[in-house]
Amino acid sequence: MNKWICLLALLLSGGAMAGEPVDVNRASAQEIARSLEGVGLSKAEAIVAYRKQHGAFKHRDELIKVKGIGLATVERNRDYIQIGVATARQKLADGRKSG
């Protein structure tokens, strides 16, 4: 009986660790941290800061340019990292000039 409880706990914890889709060009740091495995609030804030300084990400792999984000993190979350084009409103919110 105890073996079944351990197996059930293992199965349930696996689902809890799965990521969920997030658009790194639009999401807040809190949303990014909540959605991506291995990305805490400080790394998520670094993603948002990089986006504000350099503009929207064009490809998932560009995230490795962010300090603290490595290729392993990108690979682990590849299916959950979405790249949308920033809207004019988001550009203004990020402090960039829309052109």
LORODO-308612 format. One record per residue (C-alpha): residue number from 1; residue in one letter; x, y negated, z. Coordinates in steps of 0.001 Angstrom, whole numbers. Example, Ala and Ser with C-alpha at 12.3 -4.5 7.8 and 13.67 -1.06 7.14 Angstrom:
ATOM	num	residuo	u	v	w
ATOM	1	a	12300	4500	7800
ATOM	2	s	13670	1060	7140
END
This chain:
ATOM	num	residuo	u	v	w
ATOM	1	m	0	0	0
ATOM	2	n	2797	-2433	892
ATOM	3	k	4385	-1792	-2529
ATOM	4	w	1179	-3014	-4229
ATOM	5	i	1151	-6223	-2202
ATOM	6	c	4759	-6951	-3188
ATOM	7	l	3991	-6261	-6849
ATOM	8	l	948	-8535	-6757
ATOM	9	a	2951	-11323	-5085
ATOM	10	l	5671	-10998	-7725
ATOM	11	l	3158	-11207	-10576
ATOM	12	l	1413	-14219	-9084
ATOM	13	s	4626	-16123	-8412
ATOM	14	g	5754	-15632	-12027
ATOM	15	g	2711	-17494	-13303
ATOM	16	a	3208	-20299	-10814
ATOM	17	m	6723	-20947	-12125
ATOM	18	a	5659	-21255	-15772
ATOM	19	g	5838	-24710	-17310
ATOM	20	e	3062	-26589	-18996
ATOM	21	p	3160	-28737	-22136
ATOM	22	v	4236	-32343	-21709
ATOM	23	d	4987	-35092	-24219
ATOM	24	v	8308	-36498	-23048
ATOM	25	n	7723	-39659	-25096
ATOM	26	r	4523	-40561	-23264
ATOM	27	a	4535	-38850	-19884
ATOM	28	s	5462	-40449	-16596
ATOM	29	a	8385	-39124	-14590
ATOM	30	q	5932	-37450	-12212
ATOM	31	e	4186	-35653	-15089
ATOM	32	i	7492	-34484	-16552
ATOM	33	a	8741	-33209	-13182
ATOM	34	r	5478	-31380	-12580
ATOM	35	s	5475	-29785	-16039
ATOM	36	l	9033	-28659	-16724
ATOM	37	e	10872	-25928	-14852
ATOM	38	g	14175	-27041	-13347
ATOM	39	v	13386	-30737	-13799
ATOM	40	g	12821	-32553	-10538
ATOM	41	l	11752	-36144	-10088
ATOM	42	s	15265	-37632	-10380
ATOM	43	k	15939	-35832	-13692
ATOM	44	a	12484	-36785	-14943
ATOM	45	e	13178	-40422	-14031
ATOM	46	a	16428	-40162	-16012
ATOM	47	i	14430	-38912	-19028
ATOM	48	v	12068	-41892	-18788
ATOM	49	a	14975	-44334	-18335
ATOM	50	y	16772	-42882	-21359
ATOM	51	r	13556	-43158	-23399
ATOM	52	k	13151	-46800	-22378
ATOM	53	q	16738	-47635	-23312
ATOM	54	h	17101	-45613	-26522
ATOM	55	g	13557	-45246	-27826
ATOM	56	a	11398	-42200	-28402
ATOM	57	f	12924	-38756	-28656
ATOM	58	k	12740	-37342	-32171
ATOM	59	h	13637	-33747	-31270
ATOM	60	r	13620	-31625	-28108
ATOM	61	d	17371	-31100	-28296
ATOM	62	e	17964	-34844	-27806
ATOM	63	l	17097	-34332	-24145
ATOM	64	i	20631	-33015	-23573
ATOM	65	k	21817	-36615	-23985
ATOM	66	v	20106	-37377	-20664
ATOM	67	k	22429	-37055	-17686
ATOM	68	g	21491	-33957	-15713
ATOM	69	i	19639	-32228	-18547
ATOM	70	g	21567	-29417	-20178
ATOM	71	l	20906	-27055	-23037
ATOM	72	a	19815	-24305	-20624
ATOM	73	t	17061	-26564	-19254
ATOM	74	v	15905	-27456	-22753
ATOM	75	e	15899	-23791	-23811
ATOM	76	r	13990	-22709	-20699
ATOM	77	n	11313	-25328	-21421
ATOM	78	r	11405	-25361	-25252
ATOM	79	d	7793	-24185	-25578
ATOM	80	y	6572	-26891	-23192
ATOM	81	i	8513	-29936	-24412
ATOM	82	q	6367	-31882	-26830
ATOM	83	i	7662	-34754	-28914
ATOM	84	g	5018	-37280	-29840
ATOM	85	v	5623	-40633	-31429
ATOM	86	a	5398	-43459	-28928
ATOM	87	t	2499	-45793	-29526
ATOM	88	a	2822	-49579	-29594
ATOM	89	r	1213	-49687	-26134
ATOM	90	q	3781	-47204	-24788
ATOM	91	k	6621	-49210	-26343
ATOM	92	l	5389	-52305	-24525
ATOM	93	a	4991	-50366	-21284
ATOM	94	d	8527	-49053	-21676
ATOM	95	g	9829	-52582	-22204
ATOM	96	r	10843	-52136	-25843
ATOM	97	k	9900	-54473	-28652
ATOM	98	s	7487	-53003	-31144
ATOM	99	g	8528	-53725	-34649
END
